[in-house]
Amino acid sequence: MNRNSLIYLSLVLLVSCVPQRILDETKEKQKNCETELSALKKTAQDNENKLAELRERAIRDKKSIDNLCSDTTVNGNHTRNLTAKYDKLNDLNVQLMDRLSKLISGTEKDNAKLSGDLQLTTEQLLKKQDELKLLEIQLNKQKLDLEFLSAELSKREARVNELEAILKKKDQATADLLAKLRAALIGFENKGLTITQKNGKVYVSMDESLLFASGKTNVEAKGVEALKKVAVVMQENADINIMVEGHTDDVPMHGAGDIKDNWDLSVMRATSVTKILLSSANIDAKRITSAGRGEFFPLDNAKTAEARKKNRRTEIILTPKLDELLKVLGSN
C-alpha cells in the first residue's frame, strides 16, 4: 500500500466519528486534495516523460556531439536550459507535496478537535438524559402522591358533608323540640319555668317555687302538671336523651333525717322529678339520667336572696341522640 493510500485511509478513519456537516466539509477538502494530487501526479508523470525524452535526446545529442563537435556549444546550452526547467519542476513538485502534507496535518487536527467536542457533547447529553430520567421518576412519584391525597381529600370531603348533614339534622331536631316544649308549656313559661337552647341542647329550668316547698323533695301539684306536659313531649321524641339535674343554693343544710346536706337534697329532688316523668308517659328509663349538683353550679354567684332563689332549681336537659354522628366519627 503506497503513501497516498495510507493518507486516504487515515482520513476515512478520522472522519468516521464526526458529525455529518463536518464530515461533508472534510470530504470536500479531501476531494480537492485528491484532485490537486491527481494533477500533481499527472504533472510529475509528464515531467518524467519529458525527462525520459530529454535523456534520450541527451543521448542522441551526445552522439551528435561526438559526431558534430561544431554543435557542442549549441547542444550544451540547450541541455542546460532543459536541466533548469527540470529543476524548477522538481522544486514545484516538492512544494506541492509539502502543501499537501500540511493540508493533511491540519485536517487531522481539525478531526481530533471535532472528535473531542463530539465526545464531550455526547457525555453531556447522556448526563442530561440521566437527569431527565430521575426527574421523570420523581414526577411520577409526586403524581401518585397527589392522586392518593386527592382520593383522601375526596373521602374527607364526603365525611365532612355527611357530618354537616347530621349536625344540621340534629340542630333542626333541637329547634323542633324547643318549639314543641314551648307550645306544650305555654302556660308555664316565665312563671317559674324557662326554656332555652344552647350548645345544641334544650334546657327546661324550673324554679323551686314551681316544684318544691322549702327543703322538701315532693313535687307540688302545679309542678306535676308541668312535668306531665314535658313527659308527653319526651314520649313523642324517642331520639332525645334526658338529664335531670337538681341544684340548691349555697346555704348549708344540717338535717338529721334522710336529707343531711345540699347533696342529698339535690339528688332526691332530681330523683323525684325523674319518677314523675317516667310515670306520666311511656318513656324508656334508659334515656334518663338523674344527678344532684348541690350548690356547685349556680346561675348567679351573688350572696342575695334573689340570687339564691334563682339557683334553687331543677333542670331537665334534652339532647338529641348523636348515634349517627358517632358512627361516622368512629368510621374515620
Order of alpha helices (4+ residues) and beta strands (2+ residues): alpha-alpha-alpha-beta-beta-alpha-alpha-beta-alpha-beta-alpha-beta-alpha
